[in-house]
Amino acid sequence: MKYVSTRGNAPELTFADAMLTGLARDGGLYVPAEIPQMSADDIRALQGLSYEETAFRVIQPFVGESFSDDELRGCIERAYAGFGHNARAPMVQLAPNHFLLELFHGPTLAFKDFAMQMIGQLFQVELSKRGERVTIVGATSGDTGSAAIEAFKGLDAVDVFILYPHGRVSEVQRRQMTTPPESNVHALAMDGHFDDCQARLKDMFNHFEFRDGVKLAGVNSINWARVLVQVVYYFTAAASLGAPDRKISFTVPTGNFGDIFAGYIAKQMGLPIDRLVVATNQNDILDRCLKTGAYEKGDVAPSISPSMDIQVSSNFERALYFAYGKDGAAVAQLMDELANGGFSVSQGALQALREDFDSGRVSEDETLAFIKEANATMGELLCPHSAIAAKIGEDNRDPATPMVSLATAHPAKFPDAVENASGIRPPLPNRMADLYERSERVTRVPNDLTALETLIQERIAK
Ligand SMILES: *Cc1c(COP(=O)(O)O)cnc(C)c1O
């Protein structure tokens, strides 16, 4: 299996190299040159299997030459052993023909654990084989950083540094980053906003002497391995609702488009998905683009669903690549235009996108109202992100096709918004109820590239 860049101008890589590289050298994102197929019989055979076995069958064709079957099975077992639910991604019913896929039973209570836990294991196996170490540096507004720390803590082939904006993450998010005791974990509270953290991270990647010196690696959501691992729960959900003999639709709370793009890959592999519905909050660049064809950057308006507060949706580039018939030069051109504010999707490509994707937008007030309604009439306390999906899923459900809405975070991760909407303060699950008692370990750092680089070099030298 070879991986090619969406901009058509970078070397083809194996799965392992694409995973360790992240961004392609032409600025594009890696995608598989061919998408492996699963037949109706292959899909029928998934009914009743464990999450782990399904994961193996879905992921294996994409990674074949990089990982042996035993290595892959070992990674999958270790990745999901720490989840708080045996089904890993269980489903509950919200309404007639409307289901909620709970993706928040991982160690940091958000769906990012599915992919991050797995790539922690894949990195460790691959780096041990190569006899290499890497330094992972990430910037976070909350969820990605905690998921990365949980996934990489204690692995001896990596050091993990996470920059978060001091005083601007929730207490649960901060504690998830500052309480793991493992010595390869470094939580850095930086003066400034999330954008400043992301800008310093980008500076480090552009400072080649530093980048090569510390063997810098990234694990943000453009990493192909993260997208791939998320394909699995589309299969487990659809198989348990009767695929391949029945079509299923999904509604996905969307920010960087990584999660819903995994659904698109599942469909390309042969899973009978009818509609993939993009659910956005007031930061609705994707909803506008799918309705009008114009992809135009605006200002980010902070919301109660912060993990979807985006201005540019990085994985959308992958969807454009397929909508433009794998024309890398056309995608490169669009991305040049985006640097100057925006672009228009061609009529043909827009039509192709609309064959798979629908979209909807939910305001702040509607989100709060739906959290309250779902608690009263569906018996579910939803986090704001999940509520946005479930509201749009409810608006789009029909009697012919089951609708699955994705719940991407546990309500206890966003207790203030949930309490504000419903009057109920959601408690943390028992297995992490002592989070508030654990001792914290964090380094305050200035918004200064040289100071950050010096600190990282000193820490990894120990
Ligand atoms: C990251 C995140 C999202 C958005 O997922 P994308 O893959 O970026 O579209 C939605 N909900 C929660 C809780 C998240 O953490």
The ligand as an SDF file (V2000), in Angstrom:
LIG
                    3D

 15 15  0  0  0  0  0  0  0  0999 V2000
  -11.9130   17.1080   17.9000 C   0  0  0  0  0  0  0  0  0  0  0  0
  -13.3580   17.0540   18.2960 C   0  0  0  0  0  0  0  0  0  0  0  0
  -14.4010   17.1990   17.3450 C   0  0  0  0  0  0  0  0  0  0  0  0
  -14.1360   17.4880   15.8730 C   0  0  0  0  0  0  0  0  0  0  0  0
  -13.5680   16.3870   15.2070 O   0  0  0  0  0  0  0  0  0  0  0  0
  -12.8280   16.6120   13.7770 P   0  0  0  0  0  0  0  0  0  0  0  0
  -12.2340   15.3070   13.4560 O   0  0  0  0  0  0  0  0  0  0  0  0
  -11.8050   17.6860   14.0380 O   0  0  0  0  0  0  0  0  0  0  0  0
  -13.8700   17.0650   12.8120 O   0  0  0  0  0  0  0  0  0  0  0  0
  -15.7190   17.0840   17.7790 C   0  0  0  0  0  0  0  0  0  0  0  0
  -16.0030   16.8730   19.0810 N   0  0  0  0  0  0  0  0  0  0  0  0
  -15.0410   16.7470   20.0230 C   0  0  0  0  0  0  0  0  0  0  0  0
  -15.4330   16.5390   21.4430 C   0  0  0  0  0  0  0  0  0  0  0  0
  -13.6820   16.8280   19.6710 C   0  0  0  0  0  0  0  0  0  0  0  0
  -12.7310   16.7000   20.6220 O   0  0  0  0  0  0  0  0  0  0  0  0
  1  2  1  0
  2  3  1  0
  2 14  2  0
  3  4  1  0
  3 10  2  0
  4  5  1  0
  5  6  1  0
  6  7  2  0
  6  8  1  0
  6  9  1  0
 10 11  1  0
 11 12  2  0
 12 13  1  0
 12 14  1  0
 14 15  1  0
M  END
$$$$
